[in-house]
Amino acid sequence: MNQLRTIIVPLVVVLIVIMMVLPLPTPLLSFLLIINIALSLTILLVSMFMKDALQFSVFPSLLLLTTLFRLSLNVSTTRSILKDGEAGSVIETFGDFVVEGDPVVGFIVFLILVIIQFIVITKGSERVAEVAARFTLDAMPGKQMSIDADLNAGMITDLEARERRKNIEREADFYGAMDGSSKFVKGDAVAGIILLIVNVIGGLIIGMTKFGYSIAESATHFTLLSVGDGLVSQIPALLISTATGIVVTRAASEGNFSDDIAAQLFAYPKLLYIVGATISLLGLFTPISRFATLPVAIVLFIGGYIMQKNQVRELAATEELEEEEELEQVRSPENVVQLLQIDPIEFEFGYGLIPLADANQGGDLLDRVIMIRRQIALELGLMVPVIRIRDNIQLKPNQYIIKIRGNIVANGEILLEHYLAMSTEIEDESIIGIETMEPAFGLPALWVNEEMKDKAEMSNYTVVDAPSVVATHLTEILKKYASELLGRQDVKMLVDHVKKSQPALVEELVPKQLSIGEIQKVLANLLKEKISIRNLVTIFETLADYAVHTKDVDVLTEYVRQALSRQITLQYTESNNPLKVLTLGPELEKKITDNIQHSEQGSYLAIDPNTSQLIYRNLNSQINRLVQMGQQAIILTSPLIRMHVRQFIERVMPDVPVLSYNELEPNVEVQSIGVVNV
């Protein structure tokens, strides 16, 4: 059955071409003319009952085939009329019965049909198709951005986003094809007029020379046949043109054409009373017959009354159904299961910050979230999960909070109509604003208005708008908690991505040497120290080399860090400048080395509390000195103790990088600007 369906359309096209060359018997010709009428009527009804233009996406190609079929029938009927003086019962019936044997009336009816099709329907459809194609193409970028925004807000899934993008592309292709295919209908109308003239003139000559008719007999006979042929062709053509107009003028709706008309045209029953009263006045106070106006007015009054009652009844039924659905959802056990779902990242804000996320009010937060996700993917190699954005009436109007796995990890307050000004040098007392703290880095700042903004910039203040403050804070929070956002499922996707280009590497590593969970712990360790995991090939190759010797994820992380030495060096050094670091004194390094304990679960550092406090004080003193000098605090240690030093200070100094000598390139100049001792 599927094979037959595949070859039937090409076979029909071949038969259509053959019809133009070979003469057909008149019974078969009549049969094909009836098929043409039935096919045109079917297309018209399909266009009326479809809910969306893409449900009839084959229409442009079908329009070309039906036009070709109709023209081939015109060729066959013209051959039959001029050769034999007859064209079958269908054409003769249209010539005799429809126009009652009067060729003049038939010719006028034919011209009216052609004018309606050519000037009214076809011309309008062509213009609508052209405009629809242009506006559809212009709207594509906006629709794509809308899909990305919905995806970031968690309103749709990745699968739904791909389906919507595909529909947008298909819609653009469809209206572009309709713009071109509507030209076929226009050409068909012109061809119908030419064929009628050819049939009449040719029939007049052939009737007198071949069949021995008089001029009057020849004119009457062949004109009726030509008019009948024209009507048989133009009626299906008119149906197809109407279907074309319906398809290209359909807007987005939830129902078919008939449902839309019934629902929208009669959506206001009270208006029918006004129309009925107007028709009644025409019958009572004008010469128009009351027998023509009063029945129509009565029908309008009755129809308005019935529809008004139905609307009240449907509204009550809808409200009752909604209440039942709400109760059912509350009782449903699945509803409780949905409450257990925790979003990886949530951004909630007070009602005063709604314009920040509302595109209709100029808010661009959703677009900024898209850029943030791309930025983190480039910087850290992490696919940030969908960020759930919503308002929260329990917050202060200008307050926002950021949640990771359902827990609040950051909050802040912003003023939408103000700018955040931060001094990079000595503060200017003439800059007046509302004192605050910059939420991302905790720096003192001022909220200044539009008038004070320019003055602050002239005083070398760093001035940023409120949306940028939120975007920066969100970016830093995502970087800080990147290790918590990377789950096993995310690692599985990364592994599958690498497998496409490096299948041998992945097959050697997973699951023969390491599980997905162990790889996830290594990658999380790297992200915890803000080391990018984009270079997955190098990371996986290093793990494959050393996993045969140890399964300790902390030790494997150290091997990976050493393999990424070039990346780490570029991350912390500036071109042509030495790397300024804090080092540990020999006595402190020896104390740390001597206090490393080993167990079945791995190694750990065990230092007594008094020594720990002394180390913290000395380290904090050195870091504060560097901060006052405007230097970044970086601790450089030997490879054997780097991991333990990092674990020792990460609770109190999580943002201080700890590097080892093996993680730096040999050509890097290192300058010690402080030593931590005990």
C-alpha positions in Angstrom: 0.0 0.0 0.0 2.8 2.4 0.9 4.6 1.6 -2.4 1.5 2.3 -4.4 1.0 5.6 -2.6 4.6 6.5 -3.4 4.3 5.9 -7.2 0.7 7.1 -7.7 1.5 10.9 -7.8 4.4 10.5 -10.4 2.1 8.3 -12.4 -0.7 10.8 -12.4 1.7 13.5 -13.6 2.8 11.3 -16.5 -0.8 10.7 -17.5 -1.5 14.4 -17.4 1.3 15.0 -19.9 0.1 12.2 -22.1 -3.5 13.7 -22.1 -2.0 16.8 -23.8 -0.7 14.7 -26.7 -3.1 11.8 -27.2 -6.8 12.2 -28.0 -9.2 10.9 -25.4 -12.6 9.3 -26.1 -15.5 11.6 -25.0 -16.9 9.3 -22.3 -13.4 9.2 -20.6 -13.2 13.0 -21.1 -16.5 13.5 -19.3 -15.3 11.2 -16.5 -12.1 13.3 -16.0 -14.1 16.5 -16.0 -16.2 15.3 -13.1 -13.0 14.2 -11.3 -11.7 17.7 -11.8 -14.8 19.3 -10.2 -14.8 16.8 -7.3 -11.1 17.4 -6.7 -11.5 21.2 -6.7 -14.4 20.9 -4.3 -12.4 18.6 -2.0 -9.5 21.1 -1.8 -11.9 24.0 -1.0 -13.5 22.0 1.8 -10.1 20.9 3.2 -9.0 24.6 3.2 -12.1 25.5 5.2 -11.8 22.7 7.8 -8.0 22.9 8.5 -7.0 24.6 11.7 -3.5 25.7 10.6 -1.9 26.5 7.3 0.8 23.9 7.9 -1.8 21.2 8.1 -2.2 21.7 4.3 1.5 22.3 3.6 1.3 20.4 0.3 -1.2 23.0 -1.1 1.3 25.0 -3.2 2.5 21.9 -5.0 -1.1 20.6 -5.3 -2.1 23.9 -6.8 0.4 23.4 -9.5 -0.7 19.9 -10.3 -4.4 20.8 -10.4 -3.7 23.7 -12.7 -1.7 21.4 -15.0 -4.5 18.9 -14.9 -7.1 21.5 -15.8 -5.0 22.8 -18.7 -4.5 19.3 -20.1 -8.3 18.9 -20.0 -8.6 22.2 -21.8 -6.3 20.9 -24.5 -8.3 17.6 -24.8 -11.7 19.3 -24.9 -10.5 21.8 -27.5 -9.2 19.0 -29.7 -12.5 17.1 -29.3 -14.6 20.2 -30.1 -12.7 21.3 -33.1 -12.1 17.8 -34.5 -15.5 16.1 -33.9 -17.9 18.9 -33.1 -18.6 17.4 -29.7 -17.0 17.1 -26.3 -19.1 14.8 -24.2 -22.2 15.0 -22.0 -20.6 17.2 -19.2 -19.7 20.1 -21.5 -22.9 19.8 -23.5 -24.9 19.9 -20.3 -23.2 23.0 -19.1 -23.7 24.6 -22.6 -27.4 23.7 -22.9 -28.8 23.3 -19.4 -26.8 25.8 -17.3 -27.2 28.7 -19.7 -30.4 27.3 -21.3 -28.9 27.1 -24.8 -28.3 30.8 -25.1 -24.6 31.4 -26.2 -24.7 35.1 -25.4 -25.9 34.5 -21.8 -23.3 31.7 -21.5 -20.5 33.9 -22.8 -21.5 36.7 -20.3 -21.7 34.3 -17.4 -18.2 32.9 -18.4 -16.8 36.4 -18.5 -18.3 37.2 -15.0 -16.7 34.1 -13.6 -13.3 35.0 -15.1 -13.5 38.6 -13.9 -14.4 37.4 -10.3 -11.6 34.9 -10.3 -8.9 37.1 -12.1 -9.5 40.5 -10.6 -11.1 39.8 -7.2 -10.0 36.5 -5.7 -6.7 35.8 -7.6 -5.4 39.3 -7.4 -6.2 39.6 -3.7 -4.8 36.1 -2.9 -1.6 37.0 -4.8 -1.1 40.2 -2.8 -1.9 38.5 0.5 0.5 35.7 -0.2 3.2 38.1 -1.1 2.7 40.2 2.1 2.4 37.1 4.3 5.7 35.7 2.9 7.5 39.0 3.6 6.1 39.4 7.1 6.7 35.8 8.0 10.4 36.1 7.0 10.8 39.4 8.9 9.2 37.9 12.0 11.4 34.8 12.1 14.2 36.3 14.3 11.7 37.6 16.8 9.9 34.2 17.0 13.3 32.4 17.4 14.1 34.8 20.3 10.7 34.1 21.9 11.3 30.4 21.7 14.7 30.8 23.4 13.2 33.0 26.1 10.4 30.4 26.8 13.1 27.7 26.9 15.2 29.7 29.4 12.2 30.4 31.5 11.3 26.7 31.7 7.9 27.2 30.0 8.8 24.6 27.2 11.1 21.7 26.9 14.0 21.2 24.5 11.9 18.9 22.4 9.1 21.5 22.2 11.6 24.2 21.3 12.9 22.2 18.4 9.4 21.5 17.2 8.5 25.1 17.3 11.6 26.2 15.5 10.9 23.6 12.8 7.3 24.9 12.4 8.6 28.4 12.0 10.9 27.3 9.2 8.1 25.3 7.6 5.7 28.3 7.9 8.3 30.6 6.1 8.8 28.0 3.3 5.0 27.5 3.0 4.1 31.2 2.5 7.1 31.7 0.2 5.8 28.8 -1.9 2.3 30.2 -1.8 3.6 33.6 -3.1 4.9 31.8 -6.2 2.2 29.3 -6.7 -0.6 31.9 -6.7 0.9 33.1 -10.0 -0.3 29.8 -11.6 -4.0 30.6 -10.7 -3.6 34.0 -12.3 -2.1 32.5 -15.5 -4.9 29.9 -15.6 -7.6 32.6 -15.7 -5.8 34.3 -18.7 -5.5 31.0 -20.4 -9.2 30.3 -20.0 -10.1 33.5 -21.9 -7.7 32.8 -24.7 -8.9 29.2 -25.1 -12.6 30.3 -25.3 -11.7 32.8 -28.1 -9.7 30.1 -29.9 -12.5 27.6 -29.6 -15.2 30.1 -30.9 -13.2 31.3 -33.9 -11.8 27.9 -34.8 -15.2 26.2 -34.4 -16.8 28.8 -36.6 -14.3 28.1 -39.4 -14.3 24.4 -39.0 -18.1 24.2 -38.7 -18.5 25.9 -42.1 -15.6 24.2 -43.9 -15.7 20.6 -42.5 -19.3 20.1 -41.3 -21.1 22.2 -43.9 -22.9 24.4 -41.2 -24.2 27.8 -42.0 -22.6 30.8 -40.2 -25.5 31.0 -37.7 -25.6 27.2 -37.1 -21.8 27.0 -36.7 -21.7 30.0 -34.4 -24.5 28.7 -32.2 -23.2 25.1 -32.0 -19.5 25.8 -31.4 -20.1 28.8 -29.1 -22.3 26.7 -26.8 -19.7 24.0 -26.7 -16.9 26.5 -26.1 -18.9 28.3 -23.4 -19.7 24.9 -21.8 -16.1 24.0 -21.9 -15.2 27.3 -20.4 -17.7 27.0 -17.6 -16.5 23.4 -16.8 -13.0 24.7 -16.5 -13.6 28.0 -14.7 -15.9 26.6 -12.0 -13.2 24.3 -10.6 -10.6 27.1 -11.1 -12.9 29.4 -9.1 -13.1 26.8 -6.3 -9.3 26.5 -6.3 -8.8 30.3 -6.3 -11.2 30.5 -3.3 -9.3 27.8 -1.5 -6.1 29.7 -2.2 -7.6 32.9 -0.7 -8.8 31.1 2.4 -5.4 29.4 3.0 -3.3 32.6 2.7 -5.8 34.7 4.8 -6.1 32.3 7.7 -4.8 33.7 11.0 -3.8 31.6 14.0 -6.9 30.0 15.5 -8.0 27.0 17.6 -10.7 25.7 15.2 -11.5 25.3 11.6 -12.9 28.0 9.2 -16.5 27.2 9.9 -16.0 27.1 13.7 -14.1 30.4 13.6 -16.9 32.2 11.6 -19.6 30.8 13.9 -17.6 31.7 17.1 -16.4 35.1 16.0 -19.1 36.5 13.8 -21.9 35.6 16.3 -19.8 36.2 19.4 -22.0 39.2 20.4 -25.7 38.3 20.3 -26.8 41.8 21.4 -25.5 43.1 18.1 -28.0 40.8 16.3 -30.8 42.8 18.0 -29.4 46.0 16.5 -29.1 44.5 13.0 -32.7 43.1 13.3 -34.1 46.5 14.3 -32.3 48.1 11.4 -33.8 45.7 8.9 -37.2 46.2 10.5 -37.0 50.0 10.0 -36.1 49.5 6.4 -39.2 47.4 5.8 -41.5 49.8 7.8 -40.3 53.2 6.5 -39.0 52.5 3.0 -40.6 51.1 -0.1 -38.7 47.8 0.4 -41.2 44.9 0.7 -42.0 43.9 4.3 -42.2 40.3 3.1 -38.5 40.5 2.4 -37.4 42.4 5.5 -39.6 41.3 8.4 -38.8 37.5 8.2 -35.1 38.3 8.2 -35.5 40.6 11.2 -37.5 38.0 13.1 -34.8 35.4 12.4 -32.1 37.8 13.7 -34.1 38.5 16.9 -34.7 34.8 17.6 -31.1 33.9 16.8 -29.7 36.6 19.1 -32.0 35.4 22.0 -31.0 31.8 21.5 -27.3 32.6 21.3 -27.4 34.8 24.4 -29.0 32.0 26.4 -26.4 29.5 25.1 -23.5 31.8 26.1 -24.8 32.0 29.6 -25.2 28.3 29.8 -21.7 27.6 28.3 -20.1 30.1 30.7 -21.7 28.4 33.7 -20.7 25.0 32.4 -17.1 26.2 31.9 -16.8 27.6 35.4 -18.2 24.4 36.9 -15.7 22.3 34.8 -12.7 24.5 35.9 -13.7 24.1 39.5 -14.0 20.3 39.1 -10.5 20.2 37.4 -9.0 22.2 40.2 -10.4 19.9 42.9 -9.3 16.9 40.9 -5.8 18.2 40.7 -5.7 18.8 44.4 -6.9 15.3 45.1 -4.6 13.7 42.5 -1.5 12.0 43.9 0.5 13.1 40.8 0.0 16.7 42.0 1.9 15.9 45.2 4.7 14.3 43.2 5.0 17.5 41.1 5.6 19.5 44.3 8.7 17.4 44.9 10.4 18.8 41.8 13.2 21.3 42.6 14.5 23.5 39.9 18.3 23.7 39.6 18.3 27.5 39.4 15.6 29.9 40.3 15.5 33.7 40.0 12.7 35.3 42.0 11.9 39.0 42.3 9.4 41.4 43.9 6.6 43.0 42.0 8.5 46.2 41.6 11.0 44.4 39.3 8.4 42.9 37.0 9.4 45.4 34.2 12.9 43.8 34.3 11.5 40.6 32.8 8.5 41.9 30.9 9.5 42.4 27.3 6.4 44.5 26.7 7.7 47.0 29.2 11.2 47.0 27.7 12.7 44.4 30.0 15.5 42.3 28.5 16.3 39.9 31.4 15.4 36.8 29.3 17.8 37.9 26.6 20.5 38.5 29.1 20.0 35.0 30.6 20.5 33.6 27.2 23.8 35.5 26.9 24.8 34.4 30.4 24.3 30.7 29.6 26.4 31.1 26.4 29.1 33.0 28.3 29.5 30.3 31.0 29.5 27.6 28.4 32.4 29.4 26.7 34.3 30.2 29.9 33.7 27.0 32.0 32.4 24.5 29.5 29.3 24.0 31.6 25.8 23.7 30.2 23.8 25.8 32.6 20.4 24.3 33.3 17.2 26.2 32.5 16.8 29.2 34.9 13.3 29.5 36.3 12.3 33.1 36.4 9.2 34.2 38.3 7.9 37.0 40.6 7.4 36.5 44.3 4.9 38.7 46.2 6.5 37.7 49.5 9.7 39.7 48.6 10.1 43.4 48.9 9.2 45.3 45.8 12.8 45.9 44.6 14.3 42.7 46.1 15.4 39.6 44.2 16.8 36.2 45.3 18.8 33.5 43.6 18.2 29.8 44.5 20.3 26.8 43.8 18.6 23.5 44.3 15.8 25.2 46.2 18.1 27.0 48.7 18.7 30.8 48.7 22.3 31.5 47.9 22.2 35.2 47.1 19.9 38.2 47.3 20.0 41.9 46.5 17.9 45.0 45.9 18.0 47.3 42.9 16.3 50.5 41.8 15.1 50.3 38.2 15.1 54.0 37.5 18.6 54.5 38.9 22.2 53.6 38.1 24.8 51.9 40.3 27.9 54.1 40.7 31.2 52.6 42.1 34.3 54.7 42.8 37.5 53.3 41.5 39.7 56.0 43.2 38.9 58.6 45.8 35.2 59.2 46.3 33.8 62.5 45.2 31.5 64.0 47.9 29.6 65.9 45.3 28.2 62.6 43.9 24.9 62.2 45.8 22.9 59.0 45.9 21.5 56.2 48.0 24.3 54.2 49.7 24.3 50.5 49.0 26.6 47.5 48.4 27.3 46.1 44.9 25.7 42.6 45.2 28.2 40.6 43.1 31.5 41.6 44.7 30.3 43.4 47.9 31.9 46.8 47.0 30.5 50.1 48.4 28.4 51.9 45.8 25.7 54.5 45.3 22.4 54.4 43.5 22.3 57.7 41.4 19.5 59.1 39.2 19.7 60.1 35.6 20.9 63.6 36.3 23.8 62.5 38.6 24.9 59.7 36.2 26.8 61.9 33.8 28.5 63.7 36.7 29.6 60.4 38.3 31.1 59.2 35.0 33.0 62.5 34.7 34.4 61.7 38.2 35.8 58.4 37.1 33.0 56.3 38.7 32.0 53.0 37.2 28.4 53.4 36.3 26.1 50.5 35.3 22.4 50.2 34.8 20.1 48.1 37.1 19.7 45.1 34.6 23.4 44.9 34.2 23.8 44.7 38.0 21.4 41.8 38.2 23.1 40.0 35.2 26.5 40.4 36.7 25.4 39.1 40.1 23.6 36.1 38.5 26.7 35.3 36.4 29.0 35.3 39.4 26.6 33.1 41.4 26.5 30.6 38.5 30.3 30.5 38.4 30.5 30.1 42.1 28.1 27.2 42.3 29.0 25.6 38.9 30.2 22.4 40.6 26.8 21.9 42.2 25.0 22.4 38.9 26.9 19.7 37.1 25.0 16.4 37.6 25.6 12.9 36.4 23.0 13.4 33.6 24.9 16.5 32.4 28.2 14.5 32.4 26.5 11.7 30.4 25.6 14.3 27.7 29.2 15.6 27.7 30.5 12.1 27.4 28.2 11.4 24.5 29.2 14.6 22.8 32.9 13.7 23.0 32.1 10.1 21.8 31.0 11.5 18.4 34.5 12.7 17.6 36.6 10.5 19.9 34.8 7.1 20.2 38.0 5.1 21.0 38.9 7.4 23.9 35.4 7.2 25.5 35.1 3.4 25.0 38.5 3.0 26.8 37.5 5.3 29.7 33.8 4.7 30.3 32.8 2.4 31.9 36.0 0.2 31.8 38.1 2.5 34.0 35.8 5.1 35.5 32.1 5.5 36.0 30.0 8.5 35.1 29.8 9.4 38.8 33.6 9.4 39.2 34.1 11.5 36.2 31.5 13.9 37.5 33.4 14.3 40.8 36.6 15.1 38.9 34.9 17.7 36.7 33.1 19.2 39.8 36.5 19.6 41.5 37.8 21.5 38.5 34.7 23.8 38.4 34.9 24.4 42.2 38.2 26.1 41.6 36.9 27.9 38.4 38.9 25.7 36.0 37.2 25.4 32.6 36.2 21.8 31.5 35.8 22.7 27.9 38.9 20.8 26.9 37.2 17.4 27.6 39.5 15.5 25.3 42.6 16.4 27.3 40.7 15.7 30.5 39.5 12.3 29.4 42.9 11.3 28.0 44.5 12.2 31.3 41.9 10.2 33.2 42.4 7.2 30.9 46.2 7.4 31.5 46.1 7.5 35.3 42.8 5.7 36.2 44.7 2.4 35.8 46.8 3.4 38.8 44.3 5.1 41.2 40.6 5.6 41.6 41.0 8.5 44.0 39.1 11.3 42.4 41.1 14.0 44.2 44.4 12.6 43.0 43.0 12.2 39.5 42.0 15.9 39.6 45.6 16.9 40.4 46.8 14.9 37.3 44.2 16.6 35.2 45.2 20.1 36.5 48.8 19.4 35.5 47.7 18.3 32.0 45.8 21.6 31.7 48.9 23.6 32.7 48.8 25.9 29.6 45.1 26.7 30.2 45.7 27.4 33.9 48.8 29.5 33.2 46.9 31.7 30.7 44.0 32.0 33.2 46.2 33.6 36.0 48.9 35.4 34.1 49.0 38.5 32.0 51.1 38.9 28.9 54.8 39.9 29.6 54.1 40.3 33.3 55.4 38.0 36.0 53.0 35.9 38.1 53.0 37.4 41.6 52.2 34.8 44.2 52.3 34.0 47.9 54.4 31.0 48.9 54.5 28.8 52.0 57.6 28.8 54.1 59.6 25.6 54.4 58.6 24.9 57.9 54.9 25.3 57.1 55.2 23.0 54.0 56.9 20.4 56.2 54.2 20.6 58.9 51.5 20.1 56.3 53.4 17.2 54.7 53.8 15.5 58.1 50.2 15.9 59.0 48.7 14.3 55.9 46.8 11.2 56.9 45.9 8.3 54.6 42.8 6.1 54.8 40.8 3.8 52.6 38.6 6.7 51.6 41.7 8.8 50.6 44.1 11.2 52.2 43.3 14.2 54.4 45.1 16.9 56.4 44.9 16.7 60.2 46.3 19.8 62.0 45.6 20.8 65.5 43.2 23.8 66.1 45.9 26.1 67.5 48.2 25.7 64.5 45.2 26.0 62.1 44.3 29.4 63.7 47.8 30.6 63.4 48.1 29.6 59.8 44.7 31.4 59.1 45.9 34.6 60.8 49.2 34.7 59.0 47.6 33.9 55.6 44.8 36.4 56.1 47.4 39.1 57.0 49.3 38.5 53.8 46.1 38.5 51.7 44.9 41.8 53.1 48.3 43.3 52.4 48.0 42.2 48.7 44.4 43.5 48.4 45.6 46.9 49.6 48.3 46.9 47.0 45.7 46.1 44.3 47.1 42.6 43.7 45.2 39.3 43.4 46.1 36.8 46.1 47.5 33.5 44.5 49.1 30.8 46.7 51.8 28.7 45.1 52.8 25.4 46.7 54.5 22.1 45.8 52.4 19.5 43.9 52.3 17.1 46.8 50.4 19.4 49.2 48.4 21.7 46.8 45.2 19.7 47.1 45.4 19.7 50.9 46.2 23.4 51.1 43.2 24.1 49.0 40.9 21.9 51.1 42.4 23.6 54.3 41.5 27.2 53.2 38.5 26.7 51.0 35.9 27.1 53.8 37.3 30.5 55.0 38.9 31.7 51.7 37.0 30.0 48.9 38.0 32.6 46.2 41.8 32.4 46.7 43.4 30.3 44.0 45.9 27.6 45.0 48.4 26.5 42.3 51.3 24.1 42.2 54.6 24.5 40.3 53.6 21.7 37.9 50.5 23.6 36.8 52.5 26.5 35.4 54.3 26.5 32.1 58.1 26.5 32.3 58.5 29.9 30.6 56.4 31.7 33.1 58.2 34.1 35.4 57.1 33.7 39.0 57.7 36.5 41.6 57.1 35.8 45.3 55.6 38.9 47.0 55.0 37.2 50.4 55.7 34.1 52.4 53.3 32.5 54.9 55.1 31.0 58.0 54.0 29.5 61.3 
